[in-house]
Amino acid sequence: MLEGQVQQQTEKTILVVEDDPAIGDVLTQMIVQETPYQIVLMNTPTEALRRFREVQPDLVILNYHLPGMTGIDLYDRLHAFQELEVVPTIMVSATLPTYELIKRGIIGIGKPFDVSHLLQTIERLLASAS
């Protein structure tokens, strides 16, 4: 690389907000082992709202049932920030609010989820966001 040139970052970051430690660990390990993407796991919506600018996610994966607010509420608050307006989101839950997901363009994946389907969805969303 020539002096003064800035290397373009090609590694993409996925922000996962999941309050269940076991599910958070499974999601993190699965994505780290099967994709080239960096994962940042946060356990509460408050932490996600406070730290999302540090993360600068290319994709967000939210649990619907979070402490203090729903995944829909967190999505709305995160996407109110200009930096996250167009960041694609996947919501995972055993009970998905289908109408709310469709209205916002969120991809819903039911728990228990099929690993290959989730990985394909991640790849598709990150490829289309490039």
Backbone bond lengths (Angstrom), bond angles and torsions (degrees), N, CA, C in turn:
res aa  C-N    CA-C-N  psi(-1)  N-CA   C-N-CA  omega(-1)  CA-C   N-CA-C  phi
1 M - - - 1.445 - - 1.524 108.19 -
2 L 1.316 117.33 137.07 1.456 122.68 179.35 1.521 110.17 -76.22
3 E 1.312 115.27 149.83 1.458 119.90 178.69 1.522 109.61 -59.42
4 G 1.320 115.55 138.03 1.461 119.84 178.37 1.521 113.73 91.43
5 Q 1.348 117.31 -17.37 1.462 119.35 178.22 1.524 108.89 -79.75
6 V 1.288 114.96 143.44 1.459 120.79 177.35 1.522 107.46 -103.38
7 Q 1.330 114.91 127.69 1.459 118.66 178.01 1.524 108.47 -75.00
8 Q 1.320 116.28 129.53 1.456 121.13 -179.85 1.527 109.20 -75.71
9 Q 1.333 115.80 131.70 1.459 120.36 179.24 1.525 108.88 -76.67
10 T 1.325 115.88 124.15 1.457 119.64 179.60 1.523 111.32 -106.22
11 E 1.321 117.87 -15.23 1.460 120.85 -179.92 1.524 109.13 -74.23
12 K 1.304 115.25 130.52 1.455 120.18 -179.00 1.529 109.45 -99.79
13 T 1.311 114.89 153.35 1.458 121.22 -176.50 1.519 110.12 -117.03
14 I 1.331 114.63 135.20 1.461 121.73 176.92 1.527 107.61 -112.96
15 L 1.328 116.03 125.21 1.456 121.75 173.77 1.521 107.80 -93.31
16 V 1.328 116.46 121.74 1.464 122.19 177.25 1.521 107.49 -110.86
17 V 1.344 116.73 125.07 1.462 121.30 175.78 1.515 106.88 -114.98
18 E 1.328 115.59 106.07 1.475 123.23 -175.35 1.520 108.09 -143.97
19 D 1.345 116.60 122.29 1.453 119.92 -177.11 1.531 113.65 -85.10
20 D 1.317 118.62 -15.67 1.467 121.68 177.71 1.530 108.28 -86.70
21 P 1.341 118.41 112.20 1.462 120.86 -176.24 1.529 113.84 -56.73
22 A 1.329 117.89 -37.81 1.472 120.58 -179.07 1.530 110.80 -65.76
23 I 1.313 117.18 -44.96 1.471 120.57 179.50 1.527 110.24 -68.30
24 G 1.328 117.16 -40.23 1.461 120.69 176.41 1.514 111.91 -58.77
25 D 1.337 116.50 -42.79 1.470 120.55 178.28 1.523 111.59 -64.91
26 V 1.333 116.86 -42.51 1.464 120.98 179.54 1.532 110.06 -62.35
27 L 1.323 116.90 -47.83 1.468 120.48 179.42 1.525 110.67 -60.22
28 T 1.320 116.62 -45.67 1.458 120.89 -178.60 1.525 111.07 -61.90
29 Q 1.321 117.09 -50.99 1.466 120.85 -178.40 1.527 111.36 -61.86
30 M 1.318 116.29 -43.43 1.460 120.79 -178.75 1.527 110.83 -61.35
31 I 1.319 117.19 -47.38 1.461 120.72 -176.97 1.529 110.59 -69.95
32 V 1.318 117.61 -41.24 1.473 121.23 179.21 1.529 111.03 -63.15
33 Q 1.329 116.51 -41.78 1.467 120.34 -177.62 1.519 113.27 -75.14
34 E 1.322 117.65 -30.18 1.459 120.98 -171.83 1.530 115.42 -106.26
35 T 1.336 117.34 -7.54 1.464 119.62 -178.36 1.529 109.46 -136.47
36 P 1.324 117.18 166.77 1.469 120.27 176.39 1.533 112.64 -88.43
37 Y 1.319 118.14 9.73 1.452 121.10 -170.75 1.520 112.82 -88.09
38 Q 1.327 114.42 152.50 1.451 122.65 176.10 1.523 107.82 -87.64
39 I 1.335 117.09 140.25 1.457 122.04 -179.09 1.520 109.29 -117.11
40 V 1.323 115.75 136.67 1.457 121.39 170.56 1.524 105.89 -123.07
41 L 1.336 116.01 117.20 1.463 122.19 -178.82 1.517 109.35 -100.54
42 M 1.325 115.33 129.11 1.462 121.60 174.12 1.518 107.53 -125.22
43 N 1.339 115.24 144.51 1.457 120.39 -173.14 1.520 115.07 -96.94
44 T 1.338 117.30 -13.10 1.459 119.22 -178.04 1.526 110.52 -136.62
45 P 1.322 116.78 152.71 1.458 119.83 175.79 1.525 111.48 -63.37
46 T 1.327 117.23 -34.41 1.456 120.67 179.26 1.524 111.04 -60.73
47 E 1.325 116.30 -43.97 1.465 120.77 178.04 1.530 110.60 -62.97
48 A 1.325 116.70 -42.32 1.473 120.61 179.67 1.528 110.91 -62.16
49 L 1.326 117.26 -43.08 1.466 120.41 179.75 1.526 111.51 -67.31
50 R 1.309 116.42 -34.25 1.461 120.79 -178.25 1.526 112.40 -76.30
51 R 1.347 117.96 -32.86 1.461 120.80 -169.42 1.525 115.78 -115.38
52 F 1.326 119.90 3.07 1.473 119.79 -173.71 1.521 112.76 -60.82
53 R 1.323 117.67 -30.79 1.469 119.87 -179.11 1.531 111.17 -66.56
54 E 1.334 117.56 -33.21 1.469 121.15 175.58 1.526 110.73 -64.50
55 V 1.312 115.57 -36.60 1.465 122.17 -174.09 1.524 111.46 -79.75
56 Q 1.316 117.89 -40.43 1.463 123.66 -174.27 1.535 110.84 48.24
57 P 1.335 117.22 63.15 1.465 120.02 -174.53 1.517 113.82 -69.40
58 D 1.335 114.20 148.37 1.463 122.06 173.17 1.526 110.19 -94.74
59 L 1.328 115.95 -16.68 1.461 123.42 -179.65 1.525 106.75 -153.76
60 V 1.339 116.03 145.31 1.459 121.18 177.36 1.528 108.18 -122.97
61 I 1.333 115.94 134.21 1.462 122.26 173.08 1.518 106.42 -117.49
62 L 1.337 116.08 120.36 1.460 121.95 -176.86 1.516 111.25 -118.47
63 N 1.313 115.64 142.38 1.454 121.22 165.84 1.531 105.84 -80.53
64 Y 1.321 117.59 147.96 1.462 119.75 178.48 1.523 111.07 -77.27
65 H 1.332 117.05 -41.91 1.465 121.32 -177.71 1.522 109.36 -94.18
66 L 1.323 115.73 98.57 1.463 122.08 -179.88 1.525 109.32 -118.49
67 P 1.325 117.30 155.82 1.469 119.14 179.13 1.528 111.68 -70.00
68 G 1.322 116.17 126.38 1.457 120.81 175.79 1.512 115.74 92.04
69 M 1.319 117.85 -23.49 1.465 121.21 177.53 1.528 108.85 -164.50
70 T 1.310 115.94 161.62 1.460 119.45 177.12 1.525 109.98 -83.03
71 G 1.310 115.79 165.84 1.454 120.80 174.33 1.523 112.00 -61.11
72 I 1.331 116.95 -32.08 1.471 121.36 176.97 1.521 109.73 -65.40
73 D 1.339 116.47 -45.13 1.468 119.86 178.15 1.534 110.53 -61.02
74 L 1.332 116.82 -43.24 1.460 120.62 179.08 1.521 110.62 -64.63
75 Y 1.326 117.19 -43.71 1.467 121.10 176.82 1.526 110.42 -54.86
76 D 1.348 116.18 -49.48 1.465 120.45 -178.54 1.527 111.17 -60.20
77 R 1.316 117.26 -41.88 1.465 120.32 -178.97 1.527 111.18 -69.78
78 L 1.337 117.85 -41.34 1.464 120.52 178.73 1.529 111.35 -66.51
79 H 1.339 116.22 -43.26 1.461 119.57 -176.47 1.530 113.34 -76.73
80 A 1.321 117.25 -3.77 1.461 120.54 172.32 1.532 110.49 -75.19
81 F 1.328 117.13 -19.05 1.458 121.65 177.18 1.525 108.91 -83.63
82 Q 1.317 116.29 133.23 1.458 121.65 -176.14 1.530 112.06 -55.18
83 E 1.334 117.75 -36.97 1.472 121.26 -177.99 1.529 112.69 -63.00
84 L 1.325 116.31 -23.51 1.466 119.88 -175.07 1.524 113.72 -113.02
85 E 1.320 117.75 4.65 1.470 121.23 -176.52 1.516 113.07 -51.99
86 V 1.316 117.32 -40.93 1.463 120.29 -173.95 1.527 113.55 -110.13
87 V 1.329 117.03 10.20 1.465 119.93 179.49 1.531 108.74 -73.57
88 P 1.345 117.50 123.46 1.462 119.73 -179.27 1.524 111.39 -66.73
89 T 1.345 114.76 151.07 1.457 120.86 -176.47 1.520 110.65 -133.59
90 I 1.328 114.50 139.88 1.466 122.74 172.22 1.522 106.31 -115.79
91 M 1.324 116.47 132.69 1.459 120.43 175.06 1.524 108.49 -112.67
92 V 1.333 115.42 131.10 1.459 120.65 178.84 1.526 109.44 -116.19
93 S 1.327 115.97 135.01 1.455 120.90 179.67 1.517 109.41 -173.20
94 A 1.322 115.21 154.91 1.468 119.92 173.52 1.526 110.01 -71.63
95 T 1.330 116.33 -27.98 1.467 121.31 177.70 1.522 108.25 -125.83
96 L 1.315 115.65 107.18 1.462 121.08 -177.54 1.529 110.62 -100.32
97 P 1.337 117.58 135.56 1.467 121.34 175.98 1.535 109.42 -81.47
98 T 1.307 116.70 80.49 1.462 123.03 -169.70 1.526 113.82 -50.75
99 Y 1.324 117.72 -47.08 1.461 120.49 -178.24 1.529 110.62 -59.81
100 E 1.333 116.47 -45.22 1.471 120.66 -179.11 1.525 111.42 -64.47
101 L 1.325 116.96 -36.53 1.465 120.81 178.54 1.525 110.74 -65.60
102 I 1.324 116.36 -46.97 1.467 121.35 -179.24 1.528 109.83 -61.60
103 K 1.325 116.41 -45.12 1.463 121.85 -178.46 1.529 111.58 -58.13
104 R 1.334 116.91 -32.62 1.461 121.24 -176.49 1.533 113.91 -101.56
105 G 1.315 117.50 -6.20 1.461 120.10 -178.19 1.520 113.30 75.11
106 I 1.328 116.49 28.14 1.463 121.88 178.48 1.525 108.27 -90.22
107 I 1.337 116.44 138.23 1.460 121.16 175.15 1.527 108.10 -83.79
108 G 1.319 117.42 126.61 1.458 121.39 178.94 1.523 110.98 -103.86
109 I 1.323 115.47 133.99 1.463 121.27 176.50 1.520 107.27 -130.06
110 G 1.340 115.37 121.99 1.453 120.54 -177.16 1.518 113.06 -75.36
111 K 1.335 114.89 148.68 1.461 121.70 173.18 1.517 106.96 -96.54
112 P 1.292 120.07 140.71 1.463 125.03 -4.97 1.523 109.49 -69.00
113 F 1.325 116.70 143.60 1.457 120.30 -175.51 1.516 111.15 -101.69
114 D 1.322 113.63 153.67 1.452 121.72 175.24 1.532 106.64 -82.73
115 V 1.321 117.00 120.32 1.458 122.64 -175.58 1.520 111.93 -56.56
116 S 1.330 117.32 -47.23 1.464 119.43 -177.29 1.529 111.14 -64.69
117 H 1.330 117.52 -37.09 1.469 120.70 177.91 1.529 110.36 -64.27
118 L 1.334 117.10 -44.15 1.463 120.11 179.00 1.527 110.79 -62.69
119 L 1.327 117.55 -45.28 1.467 120.86 -179.90 1.529 111.67 -63.65
120 Q 1.333 117.18 -40.72 1.471 120.50 177.25 1.523 111.32 -64.01
121 T 1.329 116.53 -38.58 1.460 121.15 178.99 1.530 110.36 -65.64
122 I 1.326 116.60 -42.73 1.469 121.01 177.07 1.517 110.15 -59.33
123 E 1.325 116.21 -49.51 1.477 120.78 -179.61 1.528 111.27 -59.07
124 R 1.339 116.57 -45.08 1.466 121.20 -178.36 1.523 111.35 -63.05
125 L 1.329 116.66 -45.36 1.465 119.83 -178.56 1.520 112.16 -67.65
126 L 1.311 117.46 -39.35 1.464 119.34 -179.94 1.523 111.65 -73.97
127 A 1.321 117.74 -31.81 1.463 120.54 176.91 1.531 110.32 -67.97
128 S 1.329 116.37 -40.41 1.467 119.84 -178.48 1.518 111.75 -75.37
129 A 1.334 117.30 -20.35 1.472 121.06 179.74 1.525 111.53 -84.50
130 S 1.326 118.20 -8.85 1.471 121.24 -177.34 1.511 111.95 -73.09
